[in-house]
Amino acid sequence: MKQMDVNSEKKTRDKPERGANDKWVLRLYVAGQTPKALTAFANLKKLCEEQLKGKYSIEVIDLLKNPQLGTADQIFALPTLVRKLPVPVRKIIGDLSNTERVLIGLDLLPAN
């Protein structure tokens, strides 16, 4: 029987499994249509079109209208982007203007 290295198992578990047809499910939490929320959405849309063309969905949740929806994802700052799929779940807080940081946070670009 083959013995598995614990470290390689952890690395495999932490990295999202991506195939050619993977769908990315992203959720952007905002509080109304503030300049910061609008900037976050525009930055996210641009990044998705460049990196995930046709393989993503974005759900925008306005916590001013539905505050209870932030509970499940434990939202404590706005705007917050939550990557639901591929797993593991990832969160990025802010207006998403630092493209490199967002790419690394979403695991679309390797960290240096």
N, CA, C and O of each residue as an XYZ file, in Angstrom:
448
protein
N       0.843     -1.179      0.000
C       0.000      0.000      0.000
C       0.887      1.241      0.000
O       1.877      1.299      0.729
N       0.537      2.220     -0.806
C       1.328      3.443     -0.954
C       1.068      4.382      0.213
O      -0.081      4.646      0.569
N       2.150      4.885      0.804
C       2.016      5.830      1.918
C       2.024      7.247      1.359
O       2.873      7.599      0.539
N       1.079      8.048      1.809
C       0.955      9.419      1.298
C       1.668     10.379      2.236
O       1.547     10.276      3.457
N       2.405     11.302      1.662
C       3.066     12.347      2.427
C       2.004     13.323      2.938
O       1.219     13.857      2.155
N       1.984     13.550      4.242
C       0.986     14.426      4.861
C       1.062     15.831      4.278
O       0.025     16.455      4.052
N       2.262     16.344      4.028
C       2.419     17.687      3.480
C       1.845     17.794      2.072
O       1.219     18.799      1.736
N       2.050     16.771      1.247
C       1.504     16.837     -0.109
C      -0.011     16.735     -0.076
O      -0.689     17.328     -0.915
N      -0.555     15.988      0.888
C      -2.014     15.909      1.017
C      -2.582     17.267      1.388
O      -3.619     17.669      0.860
N      -1.911     17.985      2.298
C      -2.383     19.303      2.710
C      -2.337     20.275      1.529
O      -3.279     21.039      1.317
N      -1.251     20.250      0.764
C      -1.132     21.139     -0.388
C      -2.258     20.876     -1.381
O      -2.838     21.813     -1.929
N      -2.563     19.614     -1.610
C      -3.630     19.254     -2.532
C      -4.970     19.766     -2.028
O      -5.777     20.270     -2.809
N      -5.208     19.643     -0.743
C      -6.472     20.068     -0.166
C      -6.629     21.582     -0.192
O      -7.745     22.069     -0.376
N      -5.556     22.342     -0.015
C      -5.624     23.802      0.048
C      -5.767     24.447     -1.321
O      -6.304     25.550     -1.429
N      -5.304     23.791     -2.353
C      -5.380     24.355     -3.701
C      -6.702     23.974     -4.335
O      -7.122     22.821     -4.233
N      -7.369     24.918     -4.990
C      -8.622     24.547     -5.659
C      -8.342     23.618     -6.828
O      -7.365     23.787     -7.557
N      -9.205     22.649     -6.989
C      -9.102     21.739     -8.119
C      -9.755     22.439     -9.301
O     -10.944     22.753     -9.251
N      -9.009     22.683    -10.349
C      -9.560     23.403    -11.490
C      -9.466     22.577    -12.752
O      -8.412     22.040    -13.091
N     -10.572     22.487    -13.428
C     -10.611     21.853    -14.737
C     -11.005     22.884    -15.770
O     -11.293     24.035    -15.441
N     -11.017     22.471    -17.002
C     -11.330     23.397    -18.095
C     -12.742     23.949    -17.999
O     -12.997     25.060    -18.462
N     -13.665     23.197    -17.408
C     -15.062     23.618    -17.374
C     -15.506     24.126    -16.007
O     -16.702     24.304    -15.780
N     -14.568     24.362    -15.095
C     -14.937     24.818    -13.761
C     -15.685     26.139    -13.802
O     -15.319     27.053    -14.540
N     -16.715     26.226    -13.017
C     -17.497     27.461    -12.875
C     -17.075     28.122    -11.571
O     -17.036     27.471    -10.526
N     -16.766     29.391    -11.627
C     -16.409     30.163    -10.444
C     -17.662     30.862     -9.942
O     -18.341     31.548    -10.707
N     -17.970     30.694     -8.679
C     -19.119     31.337     -8.066
C     -18.587     32.382     -7.093
O     -17.949     32.053     -6.093
N     -18.859     33.644     -7.403
C     -18.355     34.757     -6.612
C     -19.527     35.541     -6.048
O     -20.539     35.745     -6.719
N     -19.376     35.977     -4.806
C     -20.428     36.737     -4.135
C     -19.798     38.031     -3.616
O     -18.828     37.994     -2.859
N     -20.351     39.163     -4.023
C     -19.838     40.464     -3.590
C     -20.847     41.092     -2.636
O     -21.978     41.390     -3.020
N     -20.431     41.287     -1.406
C     -21.270     41.920     -0.389
C     -20.985     43.413     -0.367
O     -19.829     43.830     -0.293
N     -22.048     44.222     -0.430
C     -21.930     45.677     -0.409
C     -22.989     46.254      0.521
O     -23.874     45.540      0.992
N     -22.888     47.557      0.779
C     -23.903     48.278      1.560
C     -24.382     49.444      0.705
O     -23.886     50.562      0.841
N     -25.336     49.189     -0.168
C     -25.839     50.228     -1.058
C     -24.923     50.452     -2.244
O     -23.933     49.743     -2.423
N     -25.264     51.443     -3.049
C     -24.473     51.747     -4.240
C     -23.509     52.893     -3.963
O     -23.580     53.956     -4.579
N     -22.619     52.650     -3.031
C     -21.602     53.640     -2.679
C     -20.513     53.640     -3.754
O     -20.399     52.682     -4.518
N     -19.716     54.708     -3.817
C     -18.606     54.709     -4.786
C     -17.680     53.505     -4.606
O     -17.213     52.932     -5.590
N     -17.412     53.119     -3.360
C     -16.528     51.978     -3.105
C     -17.154     50.674     -3.604
O     -16.457     49.826     -4.160
N     -18.465     50.511     -3.407
C     -19.162     49.308     -3.872
C     -19.172     49.248     -5.397
O     -18.941     48.188     -5.979
N     -19.437     50.377     -6.041
C     -19.461     50.421     -7.506
C     -18.077     50.145     -8.088
O     -17.947     49.464     -9.105
N     -17.047     50.680     -7.435
C     -15.672     50.429     -7.873
C     -15.326     48.955     -7.717
O     -14.718     48.362     -8.608
N     -15.709     48.361     -6.591
C     -15.436     46.941     -6.356
C     -16.089     46.090     -7.436
O     -15.459     45.177     -7.969
N     -17.352     46.381     -7.767
C     -18.045     45.602     -8.783
C     -17.377     45.767    -10.158
O     -17.171     44.786    -10.872
N     -17.043     47.002    -10.519
C     -16.394     47.249    -11.812
C     -15.048     46.530    -11.893
O     -14.731     45.914    -12.911
N     -14.259     46.609    -10.823
C     -12.958     45.929    -10.799
C     -13.129     44.412    -10.901
O     -12.375     43.749    -11.613
N     -14.119     43.864    -10.191
C     -14.361     42.432    -10.222
C     -14.802     41.980    -11.610
O     -14.315     40.974    -12.126
N     -15.716     42.719    -12.203
C     -16.223     42.377    -13.540
C     -15.083     42.374    -14.565
O     -14.980     41.462    -15.386
N     -14.233     43.401    -14.508
C     -13.101     43.492    -15.437
C     -12.145     42.312    -15.247
O     -11.723     41.688    -16.221
N     -11.810     42.013    -14.009
C     -10.900     40.916    -13.705
C     -11.481     39.581    -14.187
O     -10.769     38.766    -14.772
N     -12.762     39.364    -13.940
C     -13.400     38.110    -14.354
C     -13.412     37.964    -15.871
O     -13.182     36.872    -16.391
N     -13.678     39.050    -16.581
C     -13.680     38.990    -18.043
C     -12.291     38.672    -18.589
O     -12.156     37.974    -19.594
N     -11.264     39.186    -17.925
C      -9.892     38.935    -18.368
C      -9.407     37.536    -18.003
O      -8.709     36.903    -18.794
N      -9.766     37.045    -16.820
C      -9.203     35.808    -16.295
C     -10.121     34.582    -16.402
O      -9.639     33.457    -16.537
N     -11.428     34.796    -16.344
C     -12.370     33.674    -16.230
C     -13.456     33.706    -17.300
O     -14.546     33.175    -17.087
N     -13.183     34.304    -18.415
C     -14.184     34.545    -19.464
C     -15.158     33.374    -19.628
O     -14.773     32.266    -20.003
N     -16.434     33.658    -19.335
C     -17.479     32.668    -19.516
C     -17.563     31.579    -18.463
O     -18.417     30.698    -18.561
N     -16.691     31.617    -17.451
C     -16.661     30.551    -16.451
C     -16.970     31.071    -15.046
O     -16.493     30.502    -14.065
N     -17.753     32.134    -14.933
C     -17.992     32.704    -13.619
C     -19.412     33.232    -13.494
O     -20.083     33.523    -14.484
N     -19.846     33.347    -12.245
C     -21.091     34.058    -11.952
C     -20.817     34.955    -10.756
O     -20.094     34.583     -9.831
N     -21.409     36.147    -10.793
C     -21.246     37.114     -9.705
C     -22.619     37.395     -9.127
O     -23.549     37.764     -9.844
N     -22.732     37.215     -7.823
C     -23.958     37.567     -7.111
C     -23.623     38.760     -6.222
O     -22.720     38.681     -5.389
N     -24.344     39.857     -6.396
C     -24.134     41.039     -5.560
C     -25.217     41.047     -4.493
O     -26.410     40.994     -4.793
N     -24.777     41.114     -3.240
C     -25.713     41.119     -2.116
C     -25.587     42.446     -1.388
O     -24.529     42.779     -0.854
N     -26.679     43.198     -1.374
C     -26.730     44.489     -0.692
C     -27.221     44.249      0.729
O     -28.389     43.925      0.945
N     -26.332     44.408      1.683
C     -26.682     44.134      3.075
C     -27.573     45.211      3.687
O     -28.112     45.010      4.774
N     -27.739     46.357      3.010
C     -28.718     47.334      3.476
C     -30.136     46.817      3.245
O     -31.048     47.109      4.019
N     -30.309     46.049      2.173
C     -31.627     45.487      1.845
C     -31.867     44.153      2.553
O     -32.987     43.868      2.976
N     -30.836     43.349      2.680
C     -30.947     42.008      3.276
C     -29.794     41.748      4.246
O     -28.901     40.961      3.932
N     -29.794     42.386      5.413
C     -28.662     42.247      6.331
C     -28.416     40.820      6.815
O     -27.281     40.463      7.131
N     -29.461     40.005      6.876
C     -29.312     38.638      7.363
C     -28.474     37.763      6.430
O     -27.949     36.734      6.855
N     -28.345     38.162      5.168
C     -27.596     37.353      4.205
C     -26.085     37.361      4.460
O     -25.376     36.500      3.940
N     -25.593     38.294      5.233
C     -24.161     38.346      5.539
C     -23.740     37.379      6.624
O     -22.547     37.138      6.808
N     -24.694     36.824      7.340
C     -24.390     35.947      8.466
C     -23.690     34.661      8.039
O     -22.699     34.264      8.652
N     -24.191     34.012      7.001
C     -23.642     32.720      6.575
C     -22.166     32.813      6.204
O     -21.391     31.909      6.515
N     -21.772     33.902      5.541
C     -20.378     34.068      5.130
C     -19.561     34.883      6.133
O     -18.415     35.241      5.863
N     -20.156     35.173      7.292
C     -19.472     35.900      8.371
C     -18.836     37.197      7.856
O     -17.631     37.411      7.991
N     -19.664     38.047      7.270
C     -19.198     39.312      6.712
C     -19.104     40.352      7.823
O     -20.074     40.580      8.546
N     -17.940     40.981      7.960
C     -17.750     41.997      9.001
C     -17.222     43.313      8.456
O     -17.080     44.277      9.208
N     -16.928     43.371      7.162
C     -16.463     44.610      6.523
C     -16.990     44.619      5.098
O     -17.235     43.568      4.506
N     -17.161     45.814      4.559
C     -17.716     45.936      3.210
C     -16.888     46.898      2.367
O     -16.310     47.837      2.916
N     -16.811     46.704      1.073
C     -17.272     45.526      0.356
C     -16.382     44.319      0.619
O     -15.189     44.462      0.887
N     -16.973     43.128      0.541
C     -16.241     41.870      0.693
C     -16.604     40.949     -0.453
O     -17.779     40.754     -0.762
N     -15.583     40.383     -1.080
C     -15.769     39.391     -2.123
C     -15.557     38.013     -1.511
O     -14.568     37.782     -0.815
N     -16.489     37.096     -1.772
C     -16.367     35.720     -1.297
C     -16.350     34.803     -2.510
O     -17.260     34.827     -3.338
N     -15.300     33.995     -2.602
C     -15.238     32.970     -3.649
C     -15.848     31.707     -3.056
O     -15.248     31.067     -2.193
N     -17.043     31.351     -3.525
C     -17.727     30.152     -3.042
C     -17.194     28.898     -3.736
O     -16.974     27.873     -3.092
N     -16.992     28.985     -5.035
C     -16.429     27.882     -5.815
C     -15.377     28.452     -6.744
O     -15.560     29.565     -7.238
N     -14.299     27.762     -7.008
C     -13.952     26.462     -6.461
C     -13.550     26.563     -4.994
O     -13.098     27.608     -4.526
N     -13.725     25.463     -4.288
C     -13.345     25.425     -2.891
C     -11.829     25.426     -2.803
O     -11.200     24.967     -3.756
N     -11.195     25.897     -1.756
C     -11.802     26.389     -0.526
C     -12.362     27.802     -0.700
O     -11.965     28.538     -1.604
N     -13.284     28.159      0.180
C     -13.870     29.495      0.182
C     -12.763     30.499      0.485
O     -11.928     30.267      1.360
N     -12.761     31.609     -0.238
C     -11.778     32.674     -0.020
C     -12.517     33.989      0.123
O     -13.573     34.164     -0.485
N     -11.985     34.936      0.924
C     -12.587     36.263      1.104
C     -11.549     37.339      0.848
O     -10.381     37.208      1.217
N     -12.004     38.408      0.206
C     -11.150     39.572     -0.034
C     -11.972     40.801      0.324
O     -13.093     40.975     -0.154
N     -11.406     41.645      1.166
C     -12.098     42.855      1.624
C     -11.532     44.063      0.889
O     -10.320     44.173      0.706
N     -12.416     44.974      0.467
C     -11.979     46.220     -0.153
C     -12.590     46.406     -1.527
O     -13.471     45.652     -1.943
N     -12.101     47.436     -2.231
C     -12.682     47.771     -3.531
C     -12.047     47.012     -4.698
O     -12.362     47.279     -5.858
N     -11.159     46.071     -4.393
C     -10.548     45.184     -5.382
C      -9.706     45.928     -6.410
O      -9.528     45.450     -7.530
N      -9.185     47.103     -6.034
C      -8.394     47.903     -6.971
C      -6.957     47.399     -7.118
O      -6.306     47.694     -8.120
N      -6.454     46.646     -6.140
C      -5.117     46.083     -6.237
C      -5.229     44.733     -6.954
O      -5.401     43.690     -6.322
N      -5.127     44.776     -8.280
C      -5.384     43.600     -9.108
C      -4.513     42.414     -8.726
O      -5.010     41.292     -8.629
N      -3.229     42.639     -8.508
C      -2.331     41.537     -8.172
C      -2.760     40.871     -6.865
O      -2.769     39.644     -6.763
N      -3.112     41.675     -5.877
C      -3.561     41.131     -4.591
C      -4.849     40.312     -4.752
O      -5.009     39.264     -4.125
N      -5.748     40.793     -5.583
C      -7.005     40.081     -5.824
C      -6.736     38.763     -6.551
O      -7.313     37.734     -6.196
N      -5.872     38.784     -7.557
C      -5.531     37.556     -8.283
C      -4.912     36.516     -7.354
O      -5.231     35.330     -7.441
N      -4.032     36.963     -6.472
C      -3.421     36.051     -5.508
C      -4.481     35.559     -4.520
O      -4.537     34.372     -4.200
N      -5.315     36.476     -4.044
C      -6.369     36.107     -3.098
C      -7.354     35.104     -3.660
O      -7.832     34.231     -2.936
N      -7.663     35.220     -4.944
C      -8.575     34.283     -5.584
C      -7.865     33.016     -6.048
O      -8.505     32.081     -6.530
N      -6.558     32.988     -5.905
C      -5.729     31.871     -6.317
C      -5.689     31.736     -7.840
O      -5.664     30.632     -8.383
N      -5.685     32.877     -8.506
C      -5.527     32.899     -9.960
C      -4.087     33.210    -10.352
O      -3.713     33.067    -11.516
N      -3.287     33.631     -9.392
C      -1.893     33.984     -9.622
C      -1.089     33.478     -8.446
O      -1.480     33.707     -7.301
N       0.013     32.801     -8.682
C       0.786     32.290     -7.564
C       1.434     33.412     -6.759
O       1.901     34.401     -7.324
N       1.461     33.253     -5.437
C       2.122     34.228     -4.559
C       3.629     34.099     -4.733
O       4.135     32.996     -4.941
N       4.353     35.213     -4.650
C       5.816     35.190     -4.794
C       6.471     34.805     -3.506
O       7.698     34.733     -3.435
